[in-house]
Amino acid sequence: MSSPSSKAQEAREAVAVRLREMRLDAGITGRELAVRCGWSESKSSRIEHAKTPPSDADIRAWCTACGMPGTAEDLIAANRQADSMYVQWKRLQRTGLRRLQESGVPLYEQTQQFHVYCSNVMPGFFQTPEYATALLTSIAQFRGTPDDVADAVKARVSRSRVIREGGHRFAVLVEEAVLRYRIGGPEIMAAQLGHLLSVMALPSISLGIIPFTAPRQAWPLETFTVFDGGRVHVETLSAAIKETQPSDVALYLKAFRNLKDVAVYGAEARSLITAAIDAVG
C-alpha cells in the first residue's frame, strides 16, 4: 500500500489531469487559458503538473475558461479531499490547539461507533484536565504553537461528553505501555489511571488493554481512530492523516481485530491499571 502522503499527491495529480483534459477538450492552449483566466502561462503549467494546488477560485476560473462551469463544484470537492488527506500538524496548529479540538466536535457527535487504538497516550476523550494540560503543553512547546493550552483543554474536555451522551459506542484498545508513560507528575498519572478505571465501567465503553507479554499478531501501530467504519484518522509525529478509501479503512479494521484478540478486558484489564497506579507511587 502506498503511503498516505503519496496517495494525497496521487489525488492532487488526478485533479490536475482532469483540468488538463478539460483544456484539451476545449481546444485551447495553456497560453490562451492563462489569458482567459487573467494569470500567467506558468501558473497554468504548474497547476496542470500538480506543482501548485489550485484554489477554489482557480478551478472555477479554469472551468469557465474551458466552457464547462458546471464541472467546477465536483472538481473543487475532489481537490479539497486531496488537500485534507495528509495535513501537517504545523498547518493544523498554526493558530494554536483550541481550534483543532473544536473542529472535531461535529464528527464526534455524528459518529455512532468508534474503534480507537492508542499506543502512546491516553485516548483524548478519556483524559483528565490535568493529564490533557500536561500533554498539550508539551505539544505546544515542541511545535512552537501559540499558547492557548487552557482553552484547548476546556475544548477537549467538553468534546469528551460524547462518551456519556448521545448513544455513542466505543471499542477502545490501549497498549499497556500507555499506562506506564509518565505524562505529567505522579499525582497526575495516578488520577488519570483512576479516571480510566471509572470510565471503563460506562455501558458505552469496551476497553481492552494489550499486555506487554501478549503474543503479538500485529505489531504496535500508530494511534488511529475509525469512525463508523468509513473513515480513519491516523496521528503521526508530523501530520494528521485521513483515510476514506474502503480498502484502507478495511486494513485498519483488520489490524484492530488482530489487536483486539490479544487484549484483556474486565478484571484482567483493571488489574493492569491498578498495577500501574501502584507503580506510580
HUUR-V515047 format. One record per backbone hydrogen bond with DSSP energy under -1.0 kcal/mol. CO is the residue of the C=O (numbers start at 1). NH is the residue of the N-H. E is the energy in kcal/mol with one decimal. If there is no record, write none. Layout:
BEGIN
[[CO/NH/E] [CO/NH/E]]
END
This chain:
BEGIN
[[3/7/-2.4] [4/8/-2.2] [5/9/-1.8] [6/10/-2.3] [7/11/-2.1] [8/12/-2.0] [9/13/-2.6] [10/14/-1.8] [11/15/-1.5] [12/16/-2.2] [13/17/-2.6] [14/18/-2.0] [15/19/-2.1] [16/20/-2.3] [17/21/-2.7] [18/22/-2.0] [19/23/-2.0] [20/24/-2.6] [21/25/-2.8] [22/26/-1.5] [23/28/-1.7] [24/27/-1.1] [29/33/-2.5] [30/34/-2.1] [31/35/-2.2] [32/36/-2.4] [33/37/-2.1] [34/38/-1.6] [34/39/-2.1] [40/44/-1.3] [41/45/-2.0] [42/46/-2.4] [43/47/-2.2] [44/48/-2.4] [45/49/-1.7] [46/51/-3.0] [46/52/-1.5] [47/50/-1.5] [55/59/-2.2] [56/60/-2.2] [57/61/-2.5] [58/62/-2.6] [59/63/-2.7] [60/64/-2.2] [61/65/-2.5] [62/66/-1.6] [63/68/-3.3] [64/67/-1.5] [68/71/-1.7] [69/72/-1.3] [71/75/-1.7] [72/76/-2.7] [73/77/-2.3] [74/78/-2.2] [75/79/-2.6] [76/80/-2.5] [77/81/-2.1] [78/82/-2.2] [79/83/-2.1] [80/84/-1.5] [85/242/-2.4] [87/240/-3.1] [88/91/-1.1] [88/92/-1.9] [89/93/-3.1] [93/96/-1.7] [97/101/-1.6] [98/102/-2.3] [99/103/-2.1] [102/105/-1.4] [104/108/-2.2] [105/109/-2.7] [106/110/-1.9] [107/111/-1.8] [112/169/-3.3] [113/228/-2.8] [114/171/-2.8] [115/226/-3.0] [116/173/-3.0] [117/224/-1.9] [118/175/-2.3] [123/126/-2.2] [124/127/-1.2] [128/132/-2.8] [129/133/-2.2] [130/134/-2.1] [131/135/-2.6] [132/136/-3.0] [133/137/-2.1] [134/138/-1.7] [135/139/-2.0] [136/140/-2.7] [137/141/-2.3] [138/142/-2.3] [139/143/-2.6] [140/144/-1.3] [140/145/-1.4] [146/148/-1.4] [148/152/-2.4] [149/153/-2.8] [150/154/-1.8] [151/155/-2.1] [152/156/-2.4] [153/157/-2.8] [154/158/-2.4] [155/159/-2.2] [156/160/-1.2] [158/161/-1.5] [159/162/-1.3] [160/163/-1.9] [161/164/-1.8] [161/165/-1.5] [169/114/-2.8] [170/206/-2.7] [171/116/-2.8] [172/208/-2.9] [173/118/-2.5] [174/210/-2.5] [175/178/-1.6] [176/179/-1.1] [177/180/-1.1] [177/181/-1.9] [181/183/-1.2] [185/189/-2.2] [186/190/-2.7] [187/191/-2.3] [188/192/-2.3] [189/193/-2.6] [190/194/-2.1] [191/195/-2.3] [192/196/-2.0] [193/197/-1.7] [194/198/-1.4] [195/199/-2.5] [196/200/-1.8] [198/201/-1.0] [199/202/-1.7] [202/205/-1.6] [204/170/-2.9] [206/172/-3.2] [208/174/-2.4] [209/264/-2.8] [210/176/-2.5] [211/214/-1.5] [223/235/-2.1] [224/117/-2.7] [225/233/-2.6] [226/115/-2.0] [227/230/-2.3] [231/227/-3.2] [232/243/-2.8] [233/225/-2.1] [234/241/-2.8] [238/89/-2.3] [239/236/-2.3] [240/87/-2.5] [241/234/-2.7] [243/232/-2.6] [245/249/-2.4] [246/250/-2.5] [247/251/-1.3] [248/252/-1.8] [249/253/-2.2] [250/254/-2.2] [251/255/-2.2] [252/256/-2.4] [253/257/-2.2] [254/258/-2.2] [255/259/-2.4] [256/260/-2.7] [257/261/-1.6] [259/262/-1.0] [260/263/-1.1] [264/209/-2.4] [265/268/-1.3] [266/270/-2.6] [267/271/-2.1] [268/272/-1.6] [269/273/-2.1] [270/274/-2.8] [271/275/-2.2] [272/276/-1.8] [273/277/-2.1] [274/278/-2.4] [275/279/-1.8] [276/280/-1.3] [277/281/-1.1]]
END
